[in-house]
Amino acid sequence: RAEKTLVFVSILTTVFIAAEFAGGYIANSLAIMTDAGHMLSDLLSFVISLCAIYVARRPATMRLSFGFYRAEILGAVCSIFIIWILTGILVYLAIIRVIHEDFEIDADPMLITAGVGVVFNIIMGAALHYGGGGHGHSHFGGGSHSHGAGHGHGHGHEHGHSHENGADSRANQTSMASHESSTDDTIPYRRQSVLSVPVSAYPTEEVSSINRQRNINVRAAFVHVIGDLVQSIGVMIAALIIKFTGWKLADPVCTFLFSILVLVTTLTVMRDVVHVLMEGTPRDVSYAAVKNDLQKIKGVRAAHSLHMWSLTMDKAALAVHLAIDASEDALKVMQKANRIMRYKYNVAFTTVQVEPFDVRYMTSCEQCVGPV
């Protein structure tokens, strides 16, 4: 349903962008063309959202083990640069108009185009508001992913590795594993098999606590449409000023204001894109809170080598080592850790490594020191 809504809105937006560029040309209005440029940025965001939905269905490959999620990020970067180039050209033309003032604006086509833009954005907003339900997909840390039947990813690994001369040597599935401290003390322990726990295996009370919400792409599109509506109203006001006062500089002034709006919007997106490409911790989650929750699990003495990174804007991955008491059930610890990551923090990919707690190893392990 969310995909159909985005397709419908994208088609409407394409038609109106063409009409708005034509209206801007007829009225000789840069403000209308800037508004059309901003709508073009929205269209690109819709297309990127559709591509994200499509590529998310493609299975991972041996070369792309996480799948094609970051195609969305690459598309966002390309669209932002296109929008910046278009906006830069319009700002340049507006500056020329302010300097020379040798232009005329036909206020009537400008007013008609702006009025149609207001109506169009109201229709699009209604389509997104009432057509985006039934599919929950939220940001990391805040919500849920629900399609009526629960499903999810959870991977817990209990395995060991030896630190010898700074190297990390992984044991195979049937061998013993060890942690060596600077005193060469070795603590062997049995390796458990890989744990993959479906969402349906988790307690029903945790499943019922997930907040259902609309598709994040549809909600983002709705925000874009609200911005377009405000901009169309601004163009209408400028057209009225030109029509009744003859102050034609209202057109380039609107161009400058709308260009600032485009810049602010795209800089925010670019900031998020760079954060994802730098594999930063998702912005809406606290690293310290995640570590604290893991260390509260019964039997866990320490959570270390914790890494969280963003695959896309709303999909995250996590890997962590949990040092537990020798008497604790490693399988239960992994299940609890996966429940916390999946339901409280909505992590898409979770890898948990369980190991016996050794105070001498923990104090000498450089990798066990958390980030600053």
DAFENBEL-V830471 format. One record per residue. N is the residue number from 1. RES is the residue in three letters. SS is DSSP state (2 for helix, 1 for strand, 0 for the rest). NEAR is the number of other C-alpha atoms within 8 Angstrom. D_CENTER is the distance of its C-alpha to the mean C-alpha in whole Angstrom. Layout:
n & res & ss & near & d_center
N & RES & SS & NEAR & D_CENTER
N & RES & SS & NEAR & D_CENTER
This chain:
n & res & ss & near & d_center
1 & ARG & 0 & 9 & 20
2 & ALA & 2 & 11 & 17
3 & GLU & 2 & 8 & 17
4 & LYS & 2 & 7 & 20
5 & THR & 2 & 13 & 19
6 & LEU & 2 & 12 & 17
7 & VAL & 2 & 9 & 20
8 & PHE & 2 & 8 & 22
9 & VAL & 2 & 11 & 21
10 & SER & 2 & 11 & 20
11 & ILE & 2 & 8 & 24
12 & LEU & 2 & 9 & 25
13 & THR & 2 & 10 & 23
14 & THR & 2 & 10 & 24
15 & VAL & 2 & 8 & 28
16 & PHE & 2 & 10 & 27
17 & ILE & 2 & 11 & 26
18 & ALA & 2 & 8 & 29
19 & ALA & 2 & 8 & 31
20 & GLU & 2 & 13 & 30
21 & PHE & 2 & 11 & 31
22 & ALA & 2 & 8 & 34
23 & GLY & 2 & 12 & 35
24 & GLY & 2 & 15 & 34
25 & TYR & 2 & 9 & 36
26 & ILE & 2 & 9 & 39
27 & ALA & 2 & 12 & 39
28 & ASN & 0 & 9 & 38
29 & SER & 0 & 13 & 35
30 & LEU & 2 & 13 & 33
31 & ALA & 2 & 13 & 31
32 & ILE & 2 & 15 & 30
33 & MET & 2 & 13 & 29
34 & THR & 2 & 13 & 27
35 & ASP & 2 & 13 & 25
36 & ALA & 2 & 11 & 25
37 & GLY & 2 & 11 & 23
38 & HIS & 2 & 12 & 21
39 & MET & 2 & 11 & 21
40 & LEU & 2 & 11 & 20
41 & SER & 2 & 11 & 17
42 & ASP & 2 & 11 & 16
43 & LEU & 2 & 11 & 18
44 & LEU & 2 & 9 & 16
45 & SER & 2 & 11 & 12
46 & PHE & 2 & 12 & 14
47 & VAL & 2 & 9 & 15
48 & ILE & 2 & 11 & 12
49 & SER & 2 & 10 & 10
50 & LEU & 2 & 11 & 14
51 & CYS & 2 & 10 & 14
52 & ALA & 2 & 11 & 10
53 & ILE & 2 & 9 & 12
54 & TYR & 2 & 8 & 16
55 & VAL & 2 & 10 & 15
56 & ALA & 2 & 10 & 13
57 & ARG & 0 & 6 & 17
58 & ARG & 0 & 8 & 18
59 & PRO & 0 & 6 & 20
60 & ALA & 0 & 9 & 19
61 & THR & 0 & 8 & 22
62 & MET & 0 & 5 & 24
63 & ARG & 0 & 4 & 23
64 & LEU & 0 & 8 & 19
65 & SER & 0 & 7 & 19
66 & PHE & 0 & 7 & 15
67 & GLY & 0 & 10 & 16
68 & PHE & 0 & 10 & 14
69 & TYR & 0 & 12 & 10
70 & ARG & 0 & 8 & 10
71 & ALA & 2 & 10 & 12
72 & GLU & 2 & 12 & 9
73 & ILE & 2 & 10 & 9
74 & LEU & 2 & 8 & 12
75 & GLY & 2 & 9 & 13
76 & ALA & 2 & 13 & 11
77 & VAL & 2 & 10 & 13
78 & CYS & 2 & 8 & 16
79 & SER & 2 & 11 & 16
80 & ILE & 2 & 11 & 15
81 & PHE & 2 & 8 & 19
82 & ILE & 2 & 8 & 20
83 & ILE & 2 & 12 & 20
84 & TRP & 2 & 9 & 21
85 & ILE & 2 & 8 & 24
86 & LEU & 2 & 9 & 25
87 & THR & 2 & 12 & 25
88 & GLY & 2 & 8 & 27
89 & ILE & 2 & 8 & 29
90 & LEU & 2 & 12 & 30
91 & VAL & 2 & 11 & 30
92 & TYR & 2 & 8 & 33
93 & LEU & 2 & 9 & 34
94 & ALA & 2 & 13 & 34
95 & ILE & 2 & 9 & 36
96 & ILE & 2 & 9 & 38
97 & ARG & 2 & 11 & 39
98 & VAL & 2 & 9 & 39
99 & ILE & 2 & 6 & 42
100 & HIS & 2 & 6 & 44
101 & GLU & 0 & 8 & 44
102 & ASP & 0 & 5 & 45
103 & PHE & 0 & 5 & 43
104 & GLU & 0 & 6 & 44
105 & ILE & 0 & 9 & 41
106 & ASP & 0 & 10 & 42
107 & ALA & 2 & 11 & 41
108 & ASP & 2 & 9 & 41
109 & PRO & 2 & 10 & 39
110 & MET & 2 & 16 & 36
111 & LEU & 2 & 12 & 37
112 & ILE & 2 & 8 & 37
113 & THR & 2 & 12 & 34
114 & ALA & 2 & 13 & 32
115 & GLY & 2 & 11 & 33
116 & VAL & 2 & 8 & 32
117 & GLY & 2 & 12 & 29
118 & VAL & 2 & 11 & 29
119 & VAL & 2 & 8 & 30
120 & PHE & 2 & 9 & 27
121 & ASN & 2 & 12 & 24
122 & ILE & 2 & 9 & 26
123 & ILE & 2 & 8 & 26
124 & MET & 2 & 11 & 23
125 & GLY & 2 & 11 & 21
126 & ALA & 2 & 9 & 24
127 & ALA & 2 & 11 & 23
128 & LEU & 2 & 15 & 19
129 & HIS & 2 & 10 & 20
130 & TYR & 2 & 7 & 23
131 & GLY & 2 & 10 & 21
132 & GLY & 0 & 15 & 18
133 & GLY & 0 & 12 & 19
134 & GLY & 0 & 8 & 20
135 & HIS & 0 & 14 & 16
136 & GLY & 1 & 14 & 14
137 & HIS & 1 & 12 & 11
138 & SER & 0 & 13 & 9
139 & HIS & 0 & 13 & 7
140 & PHE & 0 & 14 & 8
141 & GLY & 0 & 10 & 12
142 & GLY & 0 & 10 & 12
143 & GLY & 0 & 15 & 13
144 & SER & 0 & 14 & 14
145 & HIS & 1 & 9 & 14
146 & SER & 1 & 11 & 17
147 & HIS & 0 & 8 & 19
148 & GLY & 0 & 4 & 22
149 & ALA & 0 & 5 & 23
150 & GLY & 0 & 8 & 21
151 & HIS & 0 & 8 & 20
152 & GLY & 0 & 8 & 18
153 & HIS & 0 & 12 & 18
154 & GLY & 0 & 14 & 20
155 & HIS & 1 & 13 & 22
156 & GLY & 1 & 14 & 25
157 & HIS & 1 & 13 & 27
158 & GLU & 0 & 13 & 30
159 & HIS & 0 & 11 & 32
160 & GLY & 0 & 13 & 33
161 & HIS & 1 & 11 & 34
162 & SER & 1 & 12 & 36
163 & HIS & 1 & 11 & 36
164 & GLU & 1 & 8 & 39
165 & ASN & 0 & 4 & 39
166 & GLY & 0 & 5 & 36
167 & ALA & 1 & 7 & 35
168 & ASP & 1 & 8 & 33
169 & SER & 1 & 8 & 35
170 & ARG & 1 & 8 & 33
171 & ALA & 0 & 10 & 36
172 & ASN & 0 & 5 & 36
173 & GLN & 0 & 6 & 36
174 & THR & 0 & 5 & 39
175 & SER & 0 & 7 & 40
176 & MET & 0 & 9 & 40
177 & ALA & 1 & 14 & 38
178 & SER & 0 & 11 & 39
179 & HIS & 0 & 13 & 37
180 & GLU & 1 & 13 & 40
181 & SER & 0 & 12 & 40
182 & SER & 0 & 7 & 42
183 & THR & 0 & 5 & 45
184 & ASP & 0 & 6 & 45
185 & ASP & 0 & 8 & 45
186 & THR & 1 & 8 & 43
187 & ILE & 0 & 7 & 42
188 & PRO & 0 & 8 & 42
189 & TYR & 1 & 8 & 40
190 & ARG & 0 & 6 & 39
191 & ARG & 0 & 12 & 36
192 & GLN & 0 & 9 & 34
193 & SER & 0 & 7 & 33
194 & VAL & 0 & 8 & 29
195 & LEU & 1 & 10 & 28
196 & SER & 1 & 8 & 25
197 & VAL & 0 & 10 & 25
198 & PRO & 0 & 10 & 24
199 & VAL & 2 & 10 & 22
200 & SER & 2 & 7 & 26
201 & ALA & 2 & 6 & 27
202 & TYR & 0 & 10 & 26
203 & PRO & 0 & 7 & 28
204 & THR & 2 & 6 & 28
205 & GLU & 2 & 6 & 28
206 & GLU & 2 & 9 & 24
207 & VAL & 2 & 10 & 23
208 & SER & 2 & 6 & 24
209 & SER & 0 & 6 & 23
210 & ILE & 0 & 9 & 19
211 & ASN & 0 & 6 & 18
212 & ARG & 0 & 10 & 18
213 & GLN & 0 & 12 & 15
214 & ARG & 0 & 13 & 15
215 & ASN & 1 & 13 & 12
216 & ILE & 2 & 10 & 9
217 & ASN & 2 & 8 & 9
218 & VAL & 2 & 13 & 13
219 & ARG & 2 & 12 & 12
220 & ALA & 2 & 8 & 10
221 & ALA & 2 & 12 & 13
222 & PHE & 2 & 11 & 16
223 & VAL & 2 & 8 & 15
224 & HIS & 2 & 9 & 15
225 & VAL & 2 & 12 & 19
226 & ILE & 2 & 10 & 20
227 & GLY & 2 & 8 & 20
228 & ASP & 2 & 12 & 21
229 & LEU & 2 & 12 & 24
230 & VAL & 2 & 8 & 25
231 & GLN & 2 & 10 & 25
232 & SER & 2 & 13 & 28
233 & ILE & 2 & 11 & 30
234 & GLY & 2 & 9 & 30
235 & VAL & 2 & 15 & 31
236 & MET & 2 & 12 & 34
237 & ILE & 2 & 8 & 35
238 & ALA & 2 & 11 & 35
239 & ALA & 2 & 14 & 37
240 & LEU & 2 & 10 & 39
241 & ILE & 2 & 11 & 40
242 & ILE & 2 & 13 & 41
243 & LYS & 2 & 9 & 43
244 & PHE & 2 & 6 & 45
245 & THR & 2 & 6 & 46
246 & GLY & 0 & 7 & 45
247 & TRP & 0 & 7 & 43
248 & LYS & 0 & 8 & 41
249 & LEU & 2 & 8 & 39
250 & ALA & 2 & 11 & 37
251 & ASP & 2 & 12 & 35
252 & PRO & 2 & 13 & 34
253 & VAL & 2 & 9 & 33
254 & CYS & 2 & 12 & 31
255 & THR & 2 & 14 & 29
256 & PHE & 2 & 10 & 29
257 & LEU & 2 & 8 & 27
258 & PHE & 2 & 13 & 25
259 & SER & 2 & 11 & 24
260 & ILE & 2 & 8 & 23
261 & LEU & 2 & 8 & 21
262 & VAL & 2 & 10 & 19
263 & LEU & 2 & 9 & 19
264 & VAL & 2 & 8 & 18
265 & THR & 2 & 8 & 15
266 & THR & 2 & 9 & 14
267 & LEU & 2 & 8 & 15
268 & THR & 2 & 8 & 12
269 & VAL & 2 & 9 & 9
270 & MET & 2 & 11 & 11
271 & ARG & 2 & 8 & 11
272 & ASP & 2 & 9 & 8
273 & VAL & 2 & 12 & 8
274 & VAL & 2 & 8 & 11
275 & HIS & 2 & 9 & 10
276 & VAL & 2 & 13 & 8
277 & LEU & 2 & 7 & 11
278 & MET & 0 & 6 & 13
279 & GLU & 0 & 9 & 12
280 & GLY & 0 & 11 & 12
281 & THR & 0 & 9 & 12
282 & PRO & 0 & 11 & 9
283 & ARG & 0 & 6 & 10
284 & ASP & 0 & 8 & 11
285 & VAL & 0 & 11 & 13
286 & SER & 0 & 7 & 16
287 & TYR & 2 & 8 & 18
288 & ALA & 2 & 6 & 21
289 & ALA & 2 & 8 & 20
290 & VAL & 2 & 9 & 19
291 & LYS & 2 & 10 & 22
292 & ASN & 2 & 8 & 24
293 & ASP & 2 & 9 & 24
294 & LEU & 2 & 12 & 24
295 & GLN & 2 & 10 & 27
296 & LYS & 0 & 7 & 29
297 & ILE & 0 & 10 & 29
298 & LYS & 0 & 5 & 33
299 & GLY & 0 & 8 & 34
300 & VAL & 1 & 14 & 31
301 & ARG & 1 & 10 & 33
302 & ALA & 1 & 9 & 30
303 & ALA & 1 & 13 & 27
304 & HIS & 1 & 12 & 26
305 & SER & 1 & 11 & 24
306 & LEU & 1 & 11 & 21
307 & HIS & 1 & 7 & 18
308 & MET & 1 & 12 & 14
309 & TRP & 1 & 12 & 12
310 & SER & 1 & 14 & 8
311 & LEU & 1 & 12 & 8
312 & THR & 1 & 11 & 5
313 & MET & 0 & 10 & 1
314 & ASP & 0 & 9 & 4
315 & LYS & 1 & 11 & 7
316 & ALA & 1 & 15 & 9
317 & ALA & 1 & 12 & 13
318 & LEU & 1 & 12 & 16
319 & ALA & 1 & 12 & 19
320 & VAL & 1 & 12 & 22
321 & HIS & 1 & 12 & 26
322 & LEU & 1 & 14 & 28
323 & ALA & 1 & 14 & 32
324 & ILE & 1 & 14 & 34
325 & ASP & 0 & 10 & 37
326 & ALA & 0 & 6 & 39
327 & SER & 0 & 4 & 41
328 & GLU & 0 & 8 & 37
329 & ASP & 0 & 6 & 36
330 & ALA & 2 & 10 & 33
331 & LEU & 2 & 8 & 32
332 & LYS & 2 & 7 & 31
333 & VAL & 2 & 13 & 30
334 & MET & 2 & 13 & 27
335 & GLN & 2 & 10 & 27
336 & LYS & 2 & 9 & 26
337 & ALA & 2 & 11 & 24
338 & ASN & 2 & 13 & 22
339 & ARG & 2 & 10 & 22
340 & ILE & 2 & 11 & 21
341 & MET & 2 & 11 & 18
342 & ARG & 2 & 14 & 17
343 & TYR & 2 & 12 & 18
344 & LYS & 2 & 10 & 17
345 & TYR & 0 & 12 & 14
346 & ASN & 0 & 14 & 13
347 & VAL & 0 & 14 & 13
348 & ALA & 0 & 11 & 13
349 & PHE & 1 & 10 & 15
350 & THR & 1 & 15 & 18
351 & THR & 1 & 11 & 21
352 & VAL & 1 & 15 & 24
353 & GLN & 1 & 13 & 27
354 & VAL & 1 & 14 & 30
355 & GLU & 1 & 11 & 33
356 & PRO & 1 & 9 & 36
357 & PHE & 0 & 11 & 36
358 & ASP & 0 & 7 & 38
359 & VAL & 2 & 6 & 39
360 & ARG & 2 & 7 & 40
361 & TYR & 2 & 11 & 38
362 & MET & 2 & 9 & 35
363 & THR & 2 & 6 & 37
364 & SER & 2 & 8 & 37
365 & CYS & 0 & 9 & 34
366 & GLU & 2 & 5 & 32
367 & GLN & 2 & 7 & 29
368 & CYS & 2 & 8 & 29
369 & VAL & 0 & 8 & 28
370 & GLY & 0 & 8 & 25
371 & PRO & 0 & 3 & 23
372 & VAL & 0 & 2 & 24
